C-alpha cells in the first residue's frame, strides 16, 4: 500500500494529457488521410491527361475527319502509367502504395477507365482508395473514399 499520497492529484492530469495526445495523433492521421486523397486525385488527373495525350495521334486523326471518335483504349497501359506515376505495386486486383520502410500508405481498388460518352475523346477514371488510419502500429480504422476523375480532349478553335 502507498503511504505517501501527495502525487494523487497528478493522476487525473496525466490521464487528460494522455487522452489529448491520442486525440491529436488521430486528428493528424485524419489530416494525412485527407492529404493522401487530394494527392492521389491530383496525380490521377496528370496520369489520365498524359494517357489522353499519348493517344493524341489517334485522337487528332478522328478530329480531322470530324468524328470526335476513338475506337478503344488500353486499360492495362493506363494501369501501368497509374502505377508508375504513383509508385504503386500491383497485387492481384489491388494497387498498393508503400513507404520506403515497407509500411502500406494506401491501396487502390476497382480501378476502372471508361468513356464518359461512348467512343468519344472523353474519359473518366473511377476507383476506391483505402487509407489505414492508425495510431503507432495499431490500426484504428480504414477510410474508403471513392474517386472519379474526368478528362476531355476538346477543340481549341
N, C-alpha and C positions, 0 to 999 in steps of 0.2 A: 504494500500500500504506500502511496505517496504521502510523505509527511509535509513537504513544502508545497503549498498550493498557490504560490504567487504568480505562476505562469498560466493559470486557468483562464484569465481574461484574454490571452493571446490566441487561444484555440479558435474561437469564433472568427477572429481577424484572419488567421491563416486559412481557414476554410473559405472565407469570402474571397481572398486573394487567389486561391486555387481555382475557384469557380470562375472568377473573372478571366484568369489565364486560359481556361478551357474555352470560354466564350470567344475570346479574342482569336484563339487558334482556329476554331470552327469558322468564324467570320472571315479570317484570312484565307482559309481553304475555299470558302464560297466565292470570294473575290477572285481567287486564282482560277476557279472553275469558269466563272463568267468571262474572264480574260481569255481562257483557252477556247471557249466557244467563239468569241469575236475573232481571234487569230485564225481559227480553223475556217470560219466563214470567209474572211478576207483572203486566205490562201486559196480557197476553193474558187473565188472569183478570178484570181490570177490563173489558176490551172485551167478553168473552163474557157477563159478568154484566150489563153495560149493554145488550147486544143482547137478552138474555132479558127484561130489564125493559122494553125498547122493545116487545117482543111481549106485554107483560103483559095487555093488554085481551083479546087472543085467548086467552091462557093462562087468564085469570080466567074467561072465558065457558066454557071447556072444564072448568074445575074446578067451576063452578056446576052444570053438567049432570052432573058425576060421572064424566066420561070420562077426565080427565087426558090429553087428546088434543090434538094440534096437527097441522093439515093439512100445512103445509110451512114452510120458511123461505127467505129470500132470501140466498143466499150472496154475491152481489155487494154487497148492503148491508153485510153483515158485513165483507167485504174492505175496503170504503170506511171503515168505522169503525176497522178494524185499521190501515190506512194512515194515517189522520188522527191517531189517538192516538199512534202510534209515530213519526210524522214520516217516513214512507216514501214512495217513489215507485214506481209500477208500471212495470216494463219487461218487456213480454211476459208470461210466466208467473211471473216472479220479482219480488219486492218488495225494494227496495234502500234501506237507510238510509245516509245520508252525513253527514259532519261539515260544519261551517259552511264549511270550505275546499274541499269537494267530494270529499274522500277517503272511500272506501267503508268504513263501520264494520262492516256485516254485511249479509247478504242472507237472505231467507226464500223457500223454495221448497216446492212441494207442499202449499200451504195447503188444508186440507180440513175443512169444517164438516159434521158428521154427527150423526145421532141415536144416543144410547147404546142406548136401547130404541126400536124402530121406532114413530114417530108419537107420542112422549111429550114431556114437557117437560124432557127430559134431553138436553143437547147436549154434544158434545166437539169440540175443535179439534186437529188434528194438522198439524204442519209440521216442516220441517228448516231449522235456522238454520246458516248457514255464516259463520264468522268468520275473517278473514285474520289469521294470527299473523305479525308482521313485525318486522324489525329495521331501523329507519330506513325507507328506500324499498325494501328487499329483502324480498320475501315469502318467509318460511321454509316455511310450510305453511298449509293451510286446515283448520280444525276444523269438522266437521259434527256437529251434535247434534240428534237427533230429539226433539221436544217434543210432549207430549199434555196438554191441559188440559180438564177436565170441569166442567160447571156443571149444577145441578139446581134447578128451581123446585119446592119442596116445600110442603106444607100446614103451617101453624104451629099448628093446633089438633088 
